[in-house]
Each structure stands twice: as C-alpha cells, then as structure tokens.
C-alpha cells in the first residue's frame, strides 16, 4: 500500500509539474510532510522531505526535458545561462536547509506564490521589463513566431534566487522561474515551461549532492517515487503540447493559488 501511494504521488506531481514547469517538488514535499506520521506513511522531517524531493526532481526534470527536446521547445542557451546562477544558488539553499523553520517558510512562500499568480494575470497588460535588452531569441510554434530577449545579468541574478529557494525547499524553483521568464523577458509560456524543466534537472542534480551528503534522502521513498515521476513527466509534457499558451498560464496560476493557499494554511495552523 505504501509503495502504491508513493507511486501515485510521484505520477501526479510529475505530470502537473511537467505540464506547467514547476517540477513537481512543490507537491511531493507537502505530500510527504502531510502523510508522514499517518497510517499511510512513516513520518519524515522537513529536511528529509526536501532531500528526497530533490532526488526525484532529477528524474522528473530529465524525463520531461527529453520529451520537450523532441517537441523542440527547449531554449538551450537560455537554460544554460540561467544555470550559471542557479547552480551556486542550489548548493547554498541545500546547505541552508538544515536550519529551516518550515512553518515560517510555508506562510511567506505561500503568500509569494499567490502574489505571483496575480502577477501572471497582468501578463497581457504589462510590458516585460527586459524584453528588448540582451540576447535576442526567436521561437516558432503553431501559434506563430515569437521574439524575446534575455538580459544576462538580470537572468543570472534571478536564477540564483530561484536556485537558492529550490535547494532550500526542494521545489525545483519552477514556480518562480516560469513566471520570471514570462514577466521579465517575454518568453513564450511553452518555451518557459520546457526550459524551466531543463533548469530544474540541472539544479536538482547540484542540490541533491548536498542533500545526499547531509543524509537528507529517504532512499526507500525515493525508489517508490521514481517510476511515477518518470512516466508522469512524460504525460505532463504530452499534455503541454496540446494546450494553448493561455491555457498553460491559466493552469500555472491555478496551481500556484491552490498550493499557495495550502502552504499559508499550514504556516498559520
């Protein structure tokens, strides 16, 4: 029963994560903490939940990235540019995790997620801050040709913050990076999601090293989550290819609000 439950959690988390570029950790971590100590799962500490999630994010990120590569939606230059900042951020975040107060994080990060969902609501009304500066990129899909620019310094700073939070909380950072790419640089939503999964794969690989070294991984839980995460990521990428950009943004906002409210509730009570 325990393995079937974890398999289902991995499948659902990865499918949603790959669909909207969140990675799935934002579902896995709360699920492990909430179910731990019940009749369903043995209890785990916040540090172990985060460390185990980081390992699973490698699988989710790799699986979905391979699927998005076949769809030719991954902006490799953008992904590796952002990785320059996210790599050291991931290491620092994973190390800082050992002193984490989960209640405070749940409250403030939940508020931030809800805030980001409302920021995305203004996407079509606000001009991206750095859309005409830096490295110009073009992308063509079934909705037309999109042009956007990446400002290297701003992108590196933003990815460092995202990498730090991803390593600190085991969430992959996609909940921050996808809105940032859309709002700061006018990256098309489908490209932002696909490139976010590449970044999550690379960053999770870095942060997982620290978590493994600190002993923050429940390997039995990780083994049960891996199969679901692999196939769930494939399903999420498949669904993403069949949805319009506006639908992807709406779903991203919905997930941010739902999980954000859940985190706020947990932080208060």
N, C-alpha and C positions, 0 to 999 in steps of 0.2 A: 504493500500500500504506500509506503514512504517513497519508494522509487518511482511508482506511477505518478504520485503527486508532484514530485520534483521534475519528472519528465514533462508533465503538463505545464508547470510553471515556466520551464525553460522554453517550451514551444510557444506559449502565449507571449512571454516577454520579448523573445527574439523577433516574432512576427510583427508585433507592434513597434518594437524598436527599429527594425529594418525599414518598416513602412514609412515612418516619419523621421528617421535619422537619430533616434535617441539612444540606440544601442541595446536597450533592454534592462540595463542595470538599475534604472530608476523604478523598475517593477520588481526585480529579483531581490534587492536589498530590503525593501519594506515587507515583501512576502516572507523572507526568511526570519526577519525580526518578529513579525506578527504571528506566524505559525509556530515559531520556536517556543517550546515550553507547553504547547497544547498536546493533545493526544496524537496529533498528526506528525509532529517533528520534535526532535530534541532541541533544547534551547541553544542559541548561539549568541555570542557577543556582537556588538556593532562592528568591532574590528574584523571578526571572522566573516560576518555577512558581507562586508565591503571587500575583503580579500578574496573570498570565494567568487563574488560577482566580477571582480577584475579579471580573474582567470576565464570565466565564461564569456566575458566581453571579447576576448581574443578570438574565440570560436565564432561568436555572433558577427564580429567585425570582418573576419576572414571570409565566412560563408556569404554574407551579403555583398561584400566588396567584389568577390568573384562573379556573383550574379549581376551586379551593376556594371562590371567591366564588359560583360557580354552585351549589355544594353548600350555600351559606350556613353555612359553618363558621368563617369568619374573624371574630375579635373585633377590630373596628377600633379601639375605644377602648383596648383593651389593647395592640394593636400600636403605635399612635402614642405611647402613654405610654412604652412601653419604648424607642421610637426616640429619645426625648429624651435618654436616657443612652447608647444605642448609637452615635449619630451622632458625638459627640466622641470616644468610645472608639475607633471605627473609624478616624478620622483619626489619632489618636495611635498606634494599633497599626501602621497602614500606614507611618507615618514611622519608627517604631522598628524596622521590619523590616530596614532597611539594615544594622543591626549584629547580625543574628540568627545565633546558633550553632545550626545545625539539629540536631546530634547531641544537645545538651542538651535542646532542646525535645522531640525525639522521645521521649526517655526519660521526662521528667517529665509531658508531656502524655499519653503512652500510659498511664502509671500512673494519672493522674487519670481518664481515660476508663474504665478497668477499674473504678476505685473507684465512678464514677457508675453503672455497670451494676449493681453490687451494692447501691447505694443504692436503685435502682429496684425491686430485688427486695423491699425492705421497704415499698414504696409502700402496700400494702393493710393493713399492720400499724401504720404510723406516721401520726399525725395531722399534716396540713400545718401548718407553723409559723404562717402568717398567713392561714389560710382564713376567719377570721371578722372580719378587720380591713380597713378601707379601703373601696374602691368595690365594692359588691355587684353581681354579674353573674349572669344566668341563661342557660342554653342548653338547647334541647330537640332531641333526635335520636331515632333509632329505638330507643335504649336507655333513653329516659326523659328527665326534666328534671333538669339539673344546676345547682347553685348554688355559686358560688365568689366570693371577694373578692380584690381587688388592693390591696395596701398601696403607695401611690405612691412613697414614699421608698425602701423596700426594692427595689421593682421597678426604679427608676431606677439605683440602685447596681449591682444585679445585671446590668442590661442594659449598663451602662458597661463592666463587666469582660468581658462576652460580646463587646461590640463591639470592645474592645481586642484580645482574642485572635483574633477573626475577621479584623480588619485585619492583625494581626501574621502570622498563619499562613495566610490565605486559605481558611479552612474554613467561613466563614459564621456560625459560632457556634451553630448549631442543636444540636450535640452537648452544649452547655451549657445553652442556653435552654429546650429542651423538658423535660429533667429538672427544671430550676429551676421552671418554671411548674407542673409536676405536683406536685413535692415541697413548694414553698413556698406555693402558692396554691390547690391542689386543682383546677387547670384540667383539664377532661376531655382525655384524650390526643388525640382527634381535633381538638379546638379548639386545643390546644397546638401540634400539628404544623402546622395550617393558618396559625395566627397567626405561628408561627416563620418560615414561608416568606415572609410579608409583611415581617417584620422583616429577614430575610436580603436580600430585594430592596432595601429602603431602605438598609440598612447597606452592602451591597456597592456600591451606587451612590456612596456617600460615600467609602469606602475606595479605590475604583477611581480616583477623581480623583487621589489622592496617588500611586498606583502608576503611572498614566499619566504624571504629571508627572516621576516619577523614572526613567522609561524601563524599567519592570519588566514590560512586556507583550510577549509574542511574538504579534504580530497574525496571522501565518500559522496558528499553532497555534490561536489563539482562533477564527479563521474556520472551521476544520475542526471544532472542538468545539461551536460554536453550534447547528447543526441537530440534532445528537444530544441536546444539553441541552434544547432546546425540546420535542421530542417525548417524551423520557424523562421530563420533569417532568409532562407530561400523563398518561403511563402510570402514574407513581407516585401521582398524585392519584386516578386512577380505581381503582387497587388499594386505596388507603386507605379509599375509600368502601364497599368491600365486605368489609372486615375488622372484627372486633370490637375494642373498645378494648384488651382484654387481649392480643390478638394483636399489635396495634401496639406495645405496651410490650415484649412479648417480642422482637419483631423489632428494636426500638431497642436493647435490651440486647445482643442478639446482634451487631449491627453494632458497637456500642461495644467489646465484648470483642475481636472479631476485628481491628478496626483498631487498637485499643489495644495488643494483643499485638504486632502487626506494627511499630508505632512503637517499642515498647520494644526489640524485637529490633534494629531499625535503629539505635537510640540506643546500644546496647551494642556492636554489631559494625559 
